[in-house]
């Protein structure tokens, strides 16, 4: 059963002026730190200058990785940690936001025996990771070899000539990364944390912060026993001892009809690379993501821009695996995120070789910074951060604390609400619909009607984004609470619906 709903509020009105912990940044790491700290009995204020999931957390492949890619690089500890955290997300804290995703490596004529052997060994090693993490076979089935016919059933668009079968493994898929961030933040708020977007940090020490309300320009000083810098790729702006080497990962967005009938993620080997692949990932909203690149960058952008070179590279790799050649015109959207990789002594020149291990560091001014890591291991990153603060002897409980809306999959399957709301809100689907009815007075037919045949977002979830999730404008609604903005044409279609949601919520609150 969900905890009582608590609303996230933009700006600083009514925010406390003293807390045990101030958390700077409301990506997945900052939201996770807020939840860990508040569930240990600490008072928490978590802030972000922009919005929930504004940075790297919304630009991932939407996967809950079991650590296989890190195992291939010899990072055994990171791989095991990833597998453990994947199991916690899928079986305890967020079964409503995760699902098992079949991952197919097609054995095409271009795949050498060495590549096939390495892929087979990798899947076997991944299954060992699953077992050591104690994730059930019911959650993630066993890997196996499949025939050419079965490979084509899973991915009908594959090149049939020379296809000698495939290797099928399983990993975790997220409904959406920004949805996970929002749910973690709401859960922290439900436990008593003050979660505020549109609140920027002007200065910070270990004893407090100077904040500015981005809506009113009002200034506020908040004192604290500890201040955590979870600003991701912007962490160095707050603490000058931190040196990051950001790398850009780019994805393309295609319509589902570009590769009809795709039922599994296709993992296409990169020519000339033994352990690097491009993934073709079907999404529940009728789109397909293609990624991922790893390009070092010199400057941090608020919204990174994919390069045409990366787009061409991804299309070329996928073209080798599928019979229908993908063209630039098939790309209806593209997005890129910056990985906040920590520069370490002796690192190679390639950001692809930098460890994804996280680090908790304390600056000369007493600010505690958490950097590195990855989305899948956010909970463990938060645990290590709060442990380092040494403010309480209470143990971490987040491994056994379900997020709002979580329930066993058997229970989720019995819910009577629309499938889209259940996928995105779990047992809170009824709350979303009830809230929209109360706020708007409209019928369910209106509240649950998709924006268009290609854009499944509904008025009900947009209204809930304003009333409960701190959305302040259409960007918050279309680019982060939902991911309509990943396709610019779809964003235009949904824009009137988002504006209507804002107007209805505003009228209800003022009335």
C-alpha positions in Angstrom: 0.0 0.0 0.0 1.3 3.5 -0.9 2.2 6.0 1.7 0.0 9.1 1.9 0.7 11.3 -1.1 2.9 14.3 -0.5 3.2 17.1 -3.0 6.5 18.4 -4.4 6.5 22.2 -4.4 8.4 24.5 -6.8 10.2 27.4 -5.2 11.2 28.0 -1.6 7.9 29.3 0.0 7.5 27.6 3.3 10.8 25.8 3.2 12.7 25.2 6.5 15.7 27.4 7.4 17.5 24.6 9.3 17.7 20.9 8.6 20.1 18.0 9.2 20.9 17.6 5.5 20.7 19.8 2.5 20.9 17.9 -0.8 21.9 19.9 -3.9 20.6 18.3 -7.1 17.5 16.4 -7.9 18.7 13.8 -10.4 18.5 10.2 -9.4 21.5 10.5 -7.0 20.2 13.5 -5.1 16.7 12.1 -4.9 18.2 8.9 -3.6 20.2 10.7 -1.0 17.1 12.6 0.2 15.2 9.3 0.5 18.0 7.5 2.4 18.6 10.4 4.8 14.9 11.0 5.6 14.2 7.3 6.2 17.0 7.2 8.8 15.2 9.9 10.7 17.1 13.0 9.5 15.4 16.2 8.4 16.1 17.0 4.7 15.8 19.8 2.2 16.6 18.7 -1.3 16.8 21.4 -4.0 17.5 21.8 -7.7 17.9 25.0 -9.7 15.9 23.6 -12.6 13.7 20.6 -12.1 13.6 16.9 -11.1 15.7 14.8 -13.6 16.9 17.9 -15.4 20.4 16.5 -16.1 21.9 13.2 -16.9 19.3 11.1 -15.2 16.8 11.6 -18.0 19.2 10.8 -20.9 19.9 7.1 -20.2 19.1 4.0 -22.2 16.2 3.3 -19.8 17.8 0.1 -18.7 18.5 -1.4 -15.3 21.9 -2.9 -16.0 23.1 -6.1 -14.4 26.7 -5.1 -14.8 27.8 -7.3 -17.7 29.5 -4.4 -19.5 31.6 -3.7 -16.4 32.5 -7.3 -16.0 33.9 -7.3 -19.5 36.2 -4.5 -18.5 37.4 -6.3 -15.4 35.4 -4.1 -13.0 34.1 -7.1 -11.0 33.0 -5.1 -7.9 31.1 -2.6 -10.0 29.4 -5.4 -12.0 28.3 -7.3 -8.8 27.0 -4.0 -7.3 25.0 -3.4 -10.4 23.5 -6.9 -10.4 22.5 -6.5 -6.7 20.9 -3.1 -7.2 19.1 -4.3 -10.4 17.5 -7.1 -8.3 16.4 -4.7 -5.6 14.8 -2.4 -8.1 13.0 -5.2 -10.0 11.9 -7.3 -7.0 11.4 -4.9 -4.1 11.5 -1.2 -4.6 10.2 -0.6 -8.1 8.6 -3.6 -9.8 6.0 -1.3 -11.2 8.6 0.7 -13.1 10.7 -2.2 -14.3 10.3 -5.2 -16.4 12.5 -8.0 -17.9 13.8 -7.1 -21.3 15.0 -9.8 -23.8 18.4 -8.9 -25.2 19.2 -10.6 -28.6 22.7 -10.9 -30.1 22.0 -11.9 -33.7 24.7 -14.3 -35.0 25.1 -12.7 -38.5 27.7 -13.6 -41.0 29.7 -10.5 -39.9 29.9 -11.8 -36.3 33.2 -13.7 -36.0 33.6 -16.9 -34.0 35.6 -14.9 -31.5 32.8 -12.3 -31.1 30.2 -15.0 -30.8 32.3 -16.9 -28.2 32.8 -13.7 -26.2 29.1 -12.9 -26.3 28.2 -16.4 -25.2 30.7 -16.3 -22.3 29.4 -12.8 -21.4 25.8 -14.1 -21.1 26.9 -17.0 -19.0 28.9 -14.6 -16.7 25.8 -12.3 -16.5 23.7 -15.3 -15.3 26.4 -15.9 -12.6 26.0 -12.3 -11.6 22.2 -12.8 -11.4 22.6 -15.8 -9.1 25.2 -14.1 -6.8 22.8 -11.1 -6.6 20.0 -13.6 -5.6 17.7 -12.3 -8.3 15.1 -15.0 -9.1 14.9 -16.9 -12.3 11.2 -15.8 -12.5 12.4 -12.2 -12.7 15.2 -12.8 -15.2 15.1 -16.0 -17.3 18.1 -18.0 -18.2 20.2 -17.0 -21.3 20.1 -19.5 -24.2 21.0 -19.9 -27.9 18.1 -19.4 -30.3 17.5 -20.6 -33.9 17.4 -18.2 -36.8 13.7 -18.7 -37.0 13.2 -17.6 -33.3 15.6 -14.7 -33.7 13.5 -13.5 -36.6 10.4 -13.9 -34.6 11.8 -11.7 -31.9 13.3 -9.2 -34.4 11.5 -9.6 -37.8 13.6 -6.9 -39.5 16.9 -8.7 -39.1 18.9 -9.6 -42.2 18.0 -13.3 -42.8 20.9 -14.0 -45.2 23.7 -15.5 -43.3 21.8 -15.5 -40.0 22.8 -18.6 -38.1 20.7 -18.0 -35.0 21.2 -15.7 -32.0 22.1 -15.5 -28.3 19.2 -14.5 -26.0 19.9 -12.9 -22.6 17.8 -10.8 -20.2 18.3 -7.5 -18.4 16.1 -5.0 -16.7 14.2 -2.2 -18.5 12.8 0.9 -16.9 9.4 2.4 -17.9 11.3 5.7 -17.9 14.4 7.1 -16.1 12.8 10.5 -15.3 9.8 8.7 -14.0 12.0 6.8 -11.6 13.6 10.0 -10.4 10.2 11.6 -9.8 9.0 8.6 -7.9 12.0 8.5 -5.7 11.6 12.2 -5.0 7.9 11.8 -4.2 8.7 8.9 -1.9 11.3 11.0 0.0 8.6 13.8 0.3 6.1 11.2 1.6 8.6 10.3 4.3 8.9 14.0 5.3 11.7 15.4 3.1 11.2 18.9 1.7 11.8 18.5 -2.0 12.0 21.8 -4.0 12.7 22.4 -7.6 13.3 25.9 -9.0 15.6 26.7 -6.1 19.2 27.4 -7.0 22.3 27.3 -4.8 24.4 30.5 -4.8 27.0 29.3 -2.3 27.6 26.2 -0.1 29.7 25.1 2.8 29.4 22.1 5.0 27.3 24.1 7.4 24.7 25.5 5.0 23.7 27.1 1.7 22.5 30.4 0.3 19.5 29.8 -1.9 17.5 31.8 -4.5 13.9 31.1 -5.3 13.9 31.0 -9.1 10.2 31.9 -9.2 10.3 35.0 -6.9 14.0 35.8 -6.7 13.8 35.7 -2.9 17.0 34.7 -1.1 17.1 32.3 1.8 19.9 31.0 4.1 19.6 27.4 5.3 21.9 26.1 8.0 22.5 22.3 8.2 24.6 19.7 9.9 25.7 18.5 6.4 25.5 19.6 2.8 25.6 17.0 0.0 26.6 18.0 -3.5 24.8 15.7 -5.9 24.9 18.0 -8.9 26.2 15.4 -11.3 28.2 17.0 -14.2 27.8 20.4 -12.5 29.4 19.1 -9.2 32.7 20.9 -10.0 30.8 24.3 -10.1 30.1 23.9 -6.4 33.4 22.3 -5.3 36.5 23.3 -7.2 38.5 20.3 -6.0 36.3 18.0 -8.1 37.6 17.3 -11.6 35.3 15.5 -14.0 35.8 14.1 -17.5 32.3 14.1 -18.9 31.5 11.9 -21.8 28.5 12.2 -24.1 26.2 9.2 -24.8 23.8 9.7 -27.7 20.6 7.9 -28.6 18.3 8.1 -31.6 14.5 7.9 -31.5 12.7 6.0 -34.2 9.0 5.2 -34.8 8.1 1.6 -34.1 7.1 1.1 -37.7 10.7 1.8 -38.8 11.5 -1.8 -37.5 8.0 -3.4 -37.3 7.4 -6.2 -34.9 10.5 -5.7 -32.7 10.0 -7.6 -29.5 13.5 -7.7 -28.1 16.4 -5.4 -27.7 18.9 -6.1 -30.5 22.5 -5.9 -29.6 24.5 -5.2 -32.8 28.3 -5.6 -32.6 30.4 -2.6 -33.6 32.7 -3.6 -36.4 36.3 -4.1 -35.2 35.3 -4.0 -31.5 35.3 -7.2 -29.4 33.1 -6.0 -26.6 31.2 -2.9 -27.8 27.7 -2.9 -29.2 24.9 -0.6 -30.4 21.5 -1.4 -28.9 18.2 -1.1 -30.6 15.6 -0.8 -27.8 11.8 -1.0 -28.3 9.9 1.2 -25.8 6.4 0.8 -24.4 5.2 4.1 -25.9 5.6 3.0 -29.5 9.1 4.3 -30.2 12.5 2.7 -30.5 15.8 4.0 -29.1 19.1 3.3 -30.8 22.3 3.9 -28.8 24.9 4.4 -27.4 28.0 6.5 -28.1 30.8 7.5 -25.8 32.4 10.8 -26.8 34.6 12.9 -24.6 33.4 16.6 -24.3 35.1 19.8 -23.3 32.1 21.8 -22.0 29.0 21.0 -20.0 25.7 21.9 -21.7 22.4 22.1 -19.8 20.9 20.1 -22.6 23.6 18.3 -24.6 23.3 18.1 -28.4 23.9 14.9 -30.4 26.4 15.4 -33.2 25.6 14.4 -36.8 28.7 12.2 -36.7 27.2 10.2 -33.8 23.9 9.9 -35.5 25.5 8.6 -38.7 27.6 6.1 -36.7 24.6 4.7 -34.9 22.6 4.3 -38.1 25.6 2.7 -39.9 26.0 0.0 -37.2 22.3 -0.8 -37.1 22.1 -0.9 -40.9 24.5 -3.9 -40.9 22.1 -5.9 -38.8 18.7 -5.1 -40.4 17.4 -5.8 -43.9 15.6 -2.4 -44.1 18.3 0.3 -44.2 17.6 3.1 -41.8 17.9 6.6 -43.2 18.4 10.0 -41.5 14.8 10.7 -42.1 13.8 7.8 -39.9 15.3 9.6 -37.0 12.3 11.5 -35.4 14.3 12.6 -32.3 17.7 12.3 -30.7 19.0 12.9 -27.2 22.3 12.9 -25.5 23.5 12.8 -21.9 26.7 13.6 -20.1 28.2 11.0 -17.8 29.8 12.6 -14.7 33.0 10.5 -14.8 35.6 11.3 -12.2 39.1 12.0 -13.4 41.5 9.7 -11.6 45.3 9.5 -11.6 46.6 7.1 -14.3 43.4 7.0 -16.3 43.5 6.2 -20.0 42.8 8.8 -22.7 39.4 7.1 -23.4 36.4 8.0 -21.3 35.0 4.6 -22.3 37.7 3.1 -20.1 37.0 5.2 -17.0 35.5 3.3 -14.1 31.8 3.8 -13.4 32.5 3.3 -9.7 31.2 6.2 -7.6 33.2 8.2 -5.1 32.2 10.1 -1.9 34.5 13.1 -1.3 34.7 15.9 1.3 35.9 19.3 0.3 37.9 21.8 2.3 34.7 23.7 3.0 33.0 20.6 4.4 30.7 19.9 1.5 30.3 16.2 0.8 30.2 15.4 -2.9 28.9 12.2 -4.5 30.1 11.7 -8.1 30.5 8.9 -10.7 28.3 5.8 -10.6 25.3 5.2 -12.7 21.5 5.2 -12.6 21.2 1.5 -11.6 23.3 1.9 -8.5 21.8 5.1 -7.3 20.5 3.6 -4.1 23.9 2.2 -3.0 25.5 5.6 -3.9 23.0 7.3 -1.6 23.6 4.8 1.2 27.4 5.3 1.0 26.9 9.1 1.0 24.6 9.2 4.1 27.0 6.7 5.8 29.8 9.1 5.2 27.9 12.0 6.8 28.0 10.1 10.1 25.0 12.0 11.4 23.0 9.0 12.7 23.5 5.5 13.9 20.3 4.4 12.2 20.9 1.8 9.5 20.0 2.3 5.8 16.5 0.8 5.0 16.1 1.8 1.4 16.8 -1.8 0.1 13.5 -2.8 1.7 11.5 0.4 1.3 9.2 0.2 -1.7 8.8 3.4 -3.8 5.4 4.9 -4.0 3.1 2.7 -6.2 5.3 -0.4 -5.8 3.6 -3.8 -5.5 4.3 -7.4 -6.6 3.7 -7.9 -10.3 0.8 -10.3 -9.6 -1.0 -7.5 -7.7 -0.2 -4.9 -10.4 -1.7 -7.2 -13.1 -5.0 -7.2 -11.2 -5.4 -3.4 -11.1 -8.3 -2.1 -13.1 -6.8 1.2 -14.1 -5.5 1.8 -17.7 -2.3 0.0 -18.4 -0.3 3.1 -19.1 -1.1 4.6 -15.7 -0.3 1.3 -14.0 3.1 1.1 -15.8 4.0 4.6 -14.8 2.4 4.9 -11.3 1.7 1.4 -10.1 -0.9 1.2 -7.3 -1.0 5.1 -7.4 -2.8 4.9 -10.8 -6.1 5.2 -8.9 -4.8 8.3 -7.1 -3.7 9.9 -10.4 -7.2 9.4 -11.9 -9.0 10.5 -8.7 -6.9 13.6 -8.5 -7.6 14.5 -12.1 -11.3 14.0 -11.6 -11.3 16.3 -8.5 -9.2 19.0 -10.1 -10.9 19.2 -13.4 -14.4 17.8 -13.0 -14.0 16.1 -16.4 -15.1 12.6 -17.4 -12.7 9.7 -17.6 -13.1 9.6 -21.3 -11.6 13.1 -21.5 -9.0 12.5 -18.8 -7.7 9.3 -20.3 -7.8 10.2 -24.0 -4.3 10.1 -25.6 -3.1 13.3 -27.2 -3.1 11.5 -30.5 -2.7 8.0 -32.0 1.1 8.4 -31.8 1.3 10.3 -28.5 -0.2 8.3 -25.7 0.2 10.9 -22.9 -3.1 11.8 -21.2 -4.5 14.8 -19.4 -4.9 12.8 -16.2 -1.1 12.2 -15.8 -0.3 15.8 -16.8 -2.6 17.2 -14.2 -1.0 15.0 -11.6 2.4 16.2 -12.7 1.3 19.7 -11.6 -0.6 18.9 -8.5 1.7 16.3 -6.9 5.0 16.3 -8.8 6.2 19.9 -8.8 5.7 20.6 -12.5 5.7 24.3 -13.1 5.6 24.7 -16.9 5.1 22.8 -20.1 8.8 21.8 -20.2 8.5 20.1 -16.8 5.4 18.2 -18.1 6.5 17.2 -21.6 10.3 16.8 -21.2 10.5 15.3 -17.7 7.2 14.1 -16.1 6.5 12.5 -19.5 9.0 12.1 -22.3 6.9 13.4 -25.2 9.6 16.0 -25.8 12.1 13.4 -27.1 10.2 13.7 -30.4 9.8 17.4 -31.3 6.8 16.7 -33.6 5.0 14.9 -30.7 5.8 17.7 -28.4 3.9 20.1 -30.6 0.9 17.8 -30.6 0.9 17.5 -26.8 1.6 21.1 -26.1 -2.1 22.2 -25.9 -2.9 19.3 -23.5 0.0 20.3 -21.2 -1.2 24.0 -21.3 -4.7 22.8 -20.4 -3.4 20.8 -17.5 -1.5 23.8 -16.1 -4.6 26.0 -16.5 -6.9 23.5 -14.8 -4.6 22.9 -11.9 -4.1 26.6 -11.4 -7.8 27.4 -11.5 -8.4 24.6 -9.0 -5.7 25.8 -6.6 -6.8 29.4 -6.7 -10.5 28.5 -6.3 
